[in-house]
Amino acid sequence: MIELKAMLALHEGNKSHVYTDVGGLEHIGVGRNISKSGLGLAPDEIDLMLDNDIIRCMRECANAFPFYATLDGPRQDVLVMMCFNLGMTRLRQFTKMLEALEKGDYAESKVQALDSLWATQVGERANTLATMLETGVYPE
């Protein structure tokens, strides 16, 4: 299997980003056809990528915000979801929201989360996450 994988990677290439083959079809990884006529991604592959992305965002939040560890699970999850959606660079720009979270002023953190371009762009998601910041509870 090791030799087979090496030979496939040599022949097909190994790309971490989407690329177009000579026939105009989109691929990723080692020749995985993700165009409409291809295999796409299996549910377990999608789940694995999501797990990896969540873990990366959790680490980024823990490293960026010393108070992250003091937050309850739902509030930590909001930061992870915002990191996932926005990226850490843009999440860091929510300075007033982050300051309010650090102080434990959860009502203000909600106000600040909603006072953003992001909130207008993502609509109901912003209301849900801002309410989670305020209450520390997942919606039912």
C-alpha positions, 0 to 999 in steps of 0.5 A: 500500500505504501508503494501504491500511494507513493506512485499515485501521488507521483502520477496524480500530484498531491495538492492541498488546494483545488486544481483543474486537470488537463480535462478541465475537472476540479480535483484536490488531494491526490487526484480526487475529482470533486467536480460535479461528475466526480466523487466529491467528498464522502461524509466521513471525509467531510466530518474529519475535515470539520473536526480538524478545523474545529480543533485548529480554531479551538487552539487559535482561540486558546492562544489568542485570548487568555480568558478563553479558558475561563469561559463556559463551553457555549461561550467558548464555542461561539468564539470557535464558530466566529473564528471558523467563519471569520478567521482569527485576524477578523475575529481579533477586530471584535475588540469591544466584544472580546473586552466585554467577554474578558470582563464577564460582561456578557450582556455587553458582549452581545451588544458588541457582537451585533454592532458589526458588519458581520452581524448584518452579513450572517443574519440570524446566525449573529443573533443566535451566537450573540444570545449564546454569549449573553446567556451561556446556553445553546438554543433549544 
